[in-house]
């Protein structure tokens, strides 16, 4: 019966993607399903020195106050996190560690159970329940199952939350370009030369698209250099890869598309075989300013079209996600649609914008101010 109730609680937070929402649904489920007087959940802070109260249900629903933050090792909750040992007591007012016995007596609280939420040896959080009635040892076993599932759900939601934050930072230009390139060039060794500068959206997007292509070609080395007037990106990729070779048509087509877009910004993109014919060298150079001879004085304001002509809201949304460097499968996970639906919308975008490739469509959208 206890495991059946635990399963019902898990169903409550199965659709949640925020850690606080998952914890709150769990706390509310414990109050509802197990008739607990109070249920609370603390999550471990990133530095691992303290626990932060994120969910409270039952007698109190606020998450501020004296126990809003509990240092690891302090009070019973902090000791459960420190020692990773579950605890159960049916004589709460008599326990020497209880800070406010009068509170327990006046609210007729006699049962207490605390359980660490563990992922391997790492503590994700601590769950604590208070009860008007005695708690059985079987209930502690039920909490073990619940906390194991809860820890996995919290870890996954925190990863998703962190990924979204990184994507938003990249989209808003808050993350340095070198870090964005390193994110795309996961297998390559990236070297930074010079002091980084803020770039406009079009050159940033082109550099990220170049990095995406280099990653597909299994780039082994890449150097980003900031000169006085130009930014250069130099890379080396093997001439042969397990799946595709640089001589195949898709590689040449992709490079030519990027070359045309780079030329539109006053830059150059070149590639050639290395000395031993086993390495292909790729070099991209972009000026810092799109207009090499800007007129003196303030420039007139640009009034971009509010939306690409004829595109639906979903097509504009997918087009915007492409500018963040997302692949089709990333868009699938972001929008919860199938990959075939993504391709369907992208084909419509190409048709409506009269573009032959995605690069052309994105370049048009950025230069026109649609994105």
N, C-alpha and C positions, 0 to 999 in steps of 0.2 A: 504493500500500500504506500509506504514512504517513497519508493522508487517511482511509483506511478505519479505521485504528487511532484516529485523532482522533474519528471519528464514534462509535466504541465507547465512548470516554471520555465524550463528551457524553451518551450514553445513560445513563451511570452517574449523572449528577447531574440528569437531566431532571426527576425527581420531587422533588428537594430544594427546600426553601423557606427554609432557614437559610444565611446566607453561609458560615459555618464548615464546614457539611456539604458544600456545593457545592465549596469549596476542597479539603476532605479527599478527596472522591471523585475530584477531578481529579488530585491528587498521587498517590493510590494507583493510578489508571489509568495514569499516566505510568511508574510503576515496573513495573507489570504488562505494559503493552503495548509499551513501548520499552526494557525491560530497563535502566532507570535505577537507579543505585546509591542516589540520594537525590533527592527532589523536594520543593520547598517553595514555599509561596505566602504572600506578605505582602499585607495590605490597607492602603490609605491611611487614616490616621486622619482624623476629621472636620475638624480644623483644617488638614490638608494639610501638616503639618510633619514627620511621621514615618510609618513603615510598621510594622504590627503583624503578627507571625507568627501565622497562624491554622491552617496545615496543614503537616504534615510526614509523609513516608512513605519507607520504605526503611531506610537505616542508622539513622535516628533518627525516632522518632514523637512525641517531646515538643516542645512549642511554647514552652517557657521556656528560660532560659539567656541566653548573651551576645547572640545575634542575635534575641531575642524582640522587640526594638524597634530599628529602624534609622532614624536620622534621614535625611531626604531630603538627598542629596548626599554621604552618608558610605558608605564601602565600595562595592563594585561594585553591590550591590543598590540602594543609595540613589542612586548616580549614574545607574543605568538609569531610575529614577523621575524624577530631575531632568532628564535630557537626553532621555528618551523614545526612546532608541536601543537596539535589540536588540544582544546581544553573544554571540559564540561563540568558544571557544578549545579546542583539543585538546592544549594543553601547560600544564595548570593549575598543576603544581608550579613551573613556570618563570615564571609571571606575577608581575610585581613587586607587584601589588596584593593578592596572596594573603596573608592574615594568618597562617595556620598551614600552611607548606609540608610540615612533618613529617606533619601529619594527612593531606594529600593523598597523600603518598608511601606511608605505612603502610597506607592503605586502597586503594591502587592506583587513585586517581582521576585520570584524565587529561583527560576531557571536561567542559566546562561550557557551559551556555547559559542566558542570561537574557533575558526578554522582558517589556515593559511591557503591562499590560492597560489599554487605552485606550477611552474613550467620547468620541469627537470629539477635543478637545485635553486632556481631563481624564484623569488617571491614577487608575484604580480600585485597582490593585495591581501587584505584580511576581511573575512566576513564574520560578523558577530550578531547573535540573536538573543533577545531577552524574553522571558516567558512568565506568565502567571501560574503555570502548572509545571510539574517536574518534566524534564526531558530524558528520554531513554537513550541508551547507548546505541540503539539502532538508528536513532535520529542523527547521531554523530556520523554513522556510516553513510547515511543519506547525504549529509553535507559533503562528505568526501567525493561522492559522485558529482554533486552539483558544482563544487568548487573546481574540480578537474575540467568540467565543461566550460564553466565560467572563465577560467584562466585562458583557455584556448580562444574563446570568443573575444575577450578583452585584448589579447595579444594581436589577433587579426584586425580588430577595429582600430587599434593604435597604429598598426602598420599602414592601414588604408588612410587614416587621418594624416599621418606623416607624409605619405606619398602625395596626397592632395595638396598639402601645404607647400611641398617642394614644387609641384606643378604650378600652383598659383604664383609662387615667388618667381619661377622662371618666366611665366607669362607676363608678369608685371615688371620684369627686368631687375628685380632686386638681387638675384643671385648673380655673382660675377660670371662673365662669359666662360672663363676657364673651368669653373665648376660645372656649368651646363654642358660643356664639351666633354668633360670627364664622365659625366653621367651617361652620355651617349656612347663614348668610346670606352666601354667597360673593360675591354681586353687589351687596350693599347697603353703605352707609356707616354704620358703627355708632359711636355716641357713648356714652361711659361718664360718668355723673355720680355723684359720691359715692364712698365707700369700700366695696368689695365685702365681703359677709358670706357665711359658710357657710350653705347652705340644706339643708333636708331633701330626701329623694328625691322626694316627690310634687310640690312646687312646682318643683323643678329640671326634672323630666320635663315638666310642663305648659309651662314656658317654652321648652323645646327643641321640643316639639310645635308650639307657636305659631310659633317661628322656621321650622320646616319648612314650615308652611302659608304663611308670609310669603314664603319663597323661591319657592314654586310660583306665587305671585301677582306675582313679579318686584318685590319690595320694593326701593325705592330709598333709603330712609332709615329708621334705627331708633335709638332712644335708650333706654338702660337707666339708670334712676335709682334710687339707694338713699336713701330718706328715713329719718326717725326711726323710723317704725313700719311703713311699707309699702315695697314694691318695685314700681316701675312700668316697663312696657315700652310705648313709643309708636312707632308706625310709620306710614309712608305708602306706599300702593301705587297704581299706575295703575288707573283704572276699567276700562280696556280693555287686554287683552293679546292677543298674536298668536294664542294657542290657545284660551284660556278667558277668560271675563269674570266679574267678581265677582257679576253678577246671575244667573249660572247656578246651578242647584239644588245642585251639589256644593259650591260655596263656602259658601252659606248653611248647608247641612247641617254642613259641617266647623266653621264658626264656632259654630253652636249647640251642637255636641257639646263643643267646648272651653269654651264659656260655662257649660255645666252642670257640667263638671269643675272649673272655676275657682270657681264658686259653692259647690261642695262643700268648698272649702278656705277659704271666707270671703272670697273676692275677687270682682272684677267684670271682665268683658270686654265692651267696647263697640266699635261701629264705625259710622261715618256718612260720608256724602259730604262732600268738601271744598267750599270756597266756590265754586270754578269748576266743580264737578261732574266734574272730571277726575281727582281724587285721592280715594281712600278712606282715612280716618284710622282706625287701629285702636289702641285703648288697653286695656292689661291692668294691673290692680292687685292685688297679693297682700300679705296681712299676713305679717310675719316668723314669727309663731307661729300654729299651726293652732287652738289654743284661746285665744280672746281674753281669757278670764277663768280662767286656770289656778288651781287650788287651791293653797294654801300647802303647803310641805313636799314631800318627794320623791313622784313619781308612782309608782303601782304598776307593776310590770313587765308588759309585754304578752307574751303567749304566742301568737305567730302560728301558723297552721296550717303544717305543714312544706311542703306542696305544694298547688297548686290542686286541688280535688276532681275526680277522674276524668281528669286530663290525663296523657298519656303523657310519657315523658322527652323525646322530640323536640319535643312541643308546648310543654313547659315551657321548653326551650332556645330555641325561636323566640320565645316570649313574652318571655323575658329579653332577647333581642337587640333586640326592638322598644323596650324601655325605654331602650336606648342611642341611640335615634334612627335606627337602621338602616332603610333601605328594603328592599323585597322583593329588588331586584337585589343589594344589599349582603349580604343573608342568603344569597342564592344563592352568591355568591363565598366567603362565610365557611364555609358548610357543604358546599359542592360538591354541591348538589342543584339540581333544575330549579325554575324559577319556578312552574310549575303545582303542584309538590309543596309549595312554601311556601304557596301559596294554599289548598291542600287542608288542610294542618295548621291554618292560621289559621281556616278555616271551621269545623273541628272545635272549636277553642278557643272561638269565639263561641257555638256550639251548646251546649257543655258548661257554659259560664259564664253562659248565658242573657243574653248581651250582644248588642245590635243592631249595635254598631260596634267597631272596634279600640280607639278611645279609651275607650269604656266598659269594655272588657275589661282594658285596661292600668290604668285608674284603680282598678278593683276589685282587681286583683292587687296594686297598690302599697299601697292603703289597708288591705287585709287582711293585709299583711305577707308575702305569698307571694314577693315579689321584693324 
